[in-house]
């Protein structure tokens, strides 16, 4: 059911803080709404920004700034950006807007609507919003166009996009630059920054500065404690931590401050956006099971493209591992899988691995098998291993698996949200590890 019976003009944004570029967006929305008698609804991100970081300006202040410029409704969007990448959160947000009866959507881009549409066609055809080239202009607007077109199949309608030029004063107005300048100026708004802000925004920001409400930090004490204390098997359960970055986290201990954390993730191959998402997941205790269930729930509603489904992630891992066994590189196999939309349904969700145990360890296990806890982890060399534990009794050993199954599991571990569980079982006179790949 739609949030409103009447039609709406929508904008989805962080607005952190609202600047004159955002004022132009709302003015364009008002122009459209006045013509059709619609209301203006701003879908305002709350909790975490679209780039997965904490906000500089609190939600209530950003909401007030937005209403001062003529918005009729401000609708909070929360719970997504510390759990999902934009490839998943964008179609979810668009679906919400379509269901709320938003018929017109306003955004800004420094290229024409025709160019954005042309770039987005490729991703609509592929049915996937992952892997949009960083060099493409306004890549997030392209993602929004593609997801909007994809959802037309579900709703038999979508939003009509209106693009205005990005407002520039010498250069493009940047919320990040505005925030940084205020911070660097001892939490006072420089005069040249005031020129980039509506008067109502300046007034609200100055009020929030007096209340010490701006630039709230992460709970770095909590994040550092987790990074310094979590075991390898704990880290592998956290969403958005892959094998390389887990090894860097362990190797670089002890982490003393946020600069050391950022350096660790950079060494692990993470860029700024994925680093923010991973750190937010650590701070909010987001586990892979939680992300998987969230994605599955939206898959069941038809909001997530089939090529981005949980099943496809698992299928791709098995296909790449199978091709790798034939001598095909992972890069080539990934390309073939994506381009040809290969269906590779007979992927195993349960594997059985062997163990390297001494006679003493086998005997200890035999006496305690029903009480032992088994967990998967990656050792310092990136080898898939398991820990078998009860109280002070602990065994760590590499798993014995065929090469293609090792490749398969490693791809899934690095997929960010596919949980892998282990259980010790007795097989004949020996012990084995049953590995379960969760897909629900």
Secondary structure, DSSP 8 states (H G I E B T S, - for coil): --S-SS-EEEEEE--SS--HHHHHHHHHHHHHHHHHT-EEEEEEE-SS-TTSS--SS-HHHHHHHHHHTT-SEEEEE-SSTTT--HHHHHHHHHHHHHHTTEEEEEEE-SS-HHHHHHHHHHHHHHT--S---TTSTTHHHHHHHHHHHHHHHHHS---EEEEE---BSSSB--HHHHHHHHHHTTS---HHHHTTS-HHHHHHHHHHHHTT-SS----HHHHHHHHHH--HHHHTTBTT--HHHHHHHHHT-S--SHHHHHHHHHHTT--HHHHHHHHHHHHTT-BHHHHHHHHHHHHHTT-S-GGGSHHHHHHHHHHHHHHHHTT--HHHHHHHHHHHT-------SEEEEEE---HHHHHHHHHHTTT-EEEEEE-TTS-EEEEEEETTEEEEEEEE--HHHHHHHHHHHTTSS--EEEEEEEETTEEEEEEEE---
